[in-house]
Amino acid sequence: MSRMNKTAAALLAVGAIGLAGVGCSEAEKAINKGGDTPCSEYTAQDADKKRTTVTKFLEQERGSDAQLDQNTVDLSIAAIDLMCGAQANPDTPIREADLTGALVPK
C-alpha cells in the first residue's frame, strides 16, 4: 500500500470513528429496552446508560413528546435503584419493580 493510500485509509478510519461517536447516544437509545430492562441489567449499567434507560422508560410511560426535566429523571433513577436493589427476582423489568418484590417474588 502506498503512503498516500495509507494516509487516506487512516483519515477515513478517523472520520468513521468521529461519525460513530456523534450518533452513539441516539443509537444507544434506539436499542435500549427502557421499561422492559430487567433489574439485573439495569443495576449493571453505568450512570450514563441508566440515564438513557430511565429517560426512555419515562418517555414510554408519558409519550415521546413528554417534557422531562433533570429532576424527574434523577428522582426516577434513585427510585428505580432502590426498587431494583430490593427486588427478589432480578428478571423483573424496571417498569414492574417495586418494594413488595423484596418480600414476595413476582
DOTIGU-552267 format. One record per residue (C-alpha): residue number from 1; residue in three letters; x, y, z. Coordinates in nm, 3 decimals. Each point is the difference from the previous one (the first is absolute). Layout:
BEGIN
ATOM seq type      xx      yy      zz
ATOM NUM  ALA       X       Y       Z
...
***
This chain:
BEGIN
ATOM seq type      xx      yy      zz
ATOM   1  MET   0.000   0.000   0.000
ATOM   2  SER   0.142   0.337  -0.092
ATOM   3  ARG   0.055   0.275   0.254
ATOM   4  MET  -0.288   0.200  -0.153
ATOM   5  ASN  -0.238  -0.298   0.028
ATOM   6  LYS   0.103  -0.057   0.363
ATOM   7  THR  -0.065   0.366   0.081
ATOM   8  ALA  -0.339  -0.010  -0.173
ATOM   9  ALA  -0.093  -0.320   0.185
ATOM  10  ALA   0.101   0.154   0.333
ATOM  11  LEU  -0.206   0.313  -0.069
ATOM  12  LEU  -0.303  -0.209  -0.094
ATOM  13  ALA   0.035  -0.203   0.319
ATOM  14  VAL   0.022   0.313   0.215
ATOM  15  GLY  -0.302   0.148  -0.179
ATOM  16  ALA  -0.203  -0.318   0.051
ATOM  17  ILE   0.084  -0.003   0.371
ATOM  18  GLY  -0.103   0.365   0.026
ATOM  19  LEU  -0.331  -0.061  -0.173
ATOM  20  ALA  -0.068  -0.304   0.216
ATOM  21  GLY   0.055   0.211   0.313
ATOM  22  VAL  -0.254   0.261  -0.109
ATOM  23  GLY  -0.289  -0.245  -0.016
ATOM  24  CYS   0.094  -0.223   0.292
ATOM  25  SER  -0.255   0.134   0.245
ATOM  26  GLU  -0.277  -0.019  -0.260
ATOM  27  ALA   0.108  -0.351  -0.100
ATOM  28  GLU   0.016  -0.104   0.367
ATOM  29  LYS  -0.345   0.144   0.056
ATOM  30  ALA  -0.138  -0.183  -0.304
ATOM  31  ILE   0.119  -0.343   0.117
ATOM  32  ASN  -0.062   0.065   0.369
ATOM  33  LYS  -0.295  -0.196   0.147
ATOM  34  GLY  -0.119   0.284   0.225
ATOM  35  GLY  -0.264  -0.130   0.241
ATOM  36  ASP   0.053  -0.357  -0.119
ATOM  37  THR   0.359   0.001   0.129
ATOM  38  PRO   0.028  -0.264   0.274
ATOM  39  CYS   0.131   0.115   0.337
ATOM  40  SER   0.307  -0.223  -0.041
ATOM  41  GLU   0.100   0.188  -0.319
ATOM  42  TYR  -0.095   0.339   0.142
ATOM  43  THR   0.211  -0.034   0.313
ATOM  44  ALA   0.303  -0.099  -0.213
ATOM  45  GLN  -0.025   0.317  -0.213
ATOM  46  ASP   0.222   0.303   0.050
ATOM  47  ALA  -0.156   0.336   0.088
ATOM  48  ASP  -0.033   0.116  -0.362
ATOM  49  LYS  -0.173  -0.318  -0.112
ATOM  50  LYS  -0.233   0.013   0.301
ATOM  51  ARG  -0.093   0.356  -0.099
ATOM  52  THR  -0.072  -0.117  -0.357
ATOM  53  THR  -0.204  -0.298   0.125
ATOM  54  VAL  -0.207   0.203   0.245
ATOM  55  THR  -0.057   0.283  -0.249
ATOM  56  LYS  -0.125  -0.251  -0.258
ATOM  57  PHE  -0.219  -0.167   0.263
ATOM  58  LEU  -0.155   0.334   0.100
ATOM  59  GLU  -0.060   0.086  -0.367
ATOM  60  GLN  -0.167  -0.340  -0.047
ATOM  61  GLU  -0.226   0.071   0.297
ATOM  62  ARG  -0.076   0.366  -0.076
ATOM  63  GLY   0.037   0.018  -0.377
ATOM  64  SER   0.303   0.088  -0.210
ATOM  65  ASP  -0.089   0.371   0.003
ATOM  66  ALA   0.002   0.013   0.383
ATOM  67  GLN   0.200   0.284   0.153
ATOM  68  LEU   0.239  -0.172   0.238
ATOM  69  ASP   0.214   0.218   0.222
ATOM  70  GLN   0.321  -0.116   0.167
ATOM  71  ASN  -0.167  -0.016   0.342
ATOM  72  THR  -0.262  -0.244  -0.124
ATOM  73  VAL   0.262  -0.225  -0.157
ATOM  74  ASP   0.229   0.022   0.307
ATOM  75  LEU  -0.281  -0.085   0.242
ATOM  76  SER  -0.114  -0.286  -0.222
ATOM  77  ILE   0.354  -0.140  -0.013
ATOM  78  ALA   0.019   0.012   0.380
ATOM  79  ALA  -0.338  -0.172   0.038
ATOM  80  ILE   0.083  -0.272  -0.253
ATOM  81  ASP   0.342  -0.055   0.163
ATOM  82  LEU  -0.177  -0.053   0.332
ATOM  83  MET  -0.271  -0.220  -0.146
ATOM  84  CYS   0.238  -0.219  -0.203
ATOM  85  GLY   0.226  -0.035   0.301
ATOM  86  ALA  -0.294  -0.139   0.197
ATOM  87  GLN  -0.133  -0.226  -0.278
ATOM  88  ALA  -0.001  -0.371   0.082
ATOM  89  ASN  -0.021  -0.083  -0.372
ATOM  90  PRO   0.283   0.158  -0.202
ATOM  91  ASP  -0.191  -0.068  -0.326
ATOM  92  THR  -0.275   0.244   0.097
ATOM  93  PRO  -0.019   0.285  -0.254
ATOM  94  ILE   0.061   0.343   0.150
ATOM  95  ARG  -0.356   0.103  -0.091
ATOM  96  GLU  -0.128  -0.268   0.240
ATOM  97  ALA   0.259   0.025   0.275
ATOM  98  ASP  -0.140   0.087   0.337
ATOM  99  LEU   0.094  -0.038   0.364
ATOM 100  THR  -0.246  -0.285   0.055
ATOM 101  GLY   0.219  -0.212  -0.230
ATOM 102  ALA   0.248  -0.017   0.285
ATOM 103  LEU  -0.254  -0.198   0.199
ATOM 104  VAL  -0.206  -0.181  -0.265
ATOM 105  PRO   0.174  -0.101  -0.324
ATOM 106  LYS  -0.192   0.085  -0.314
***
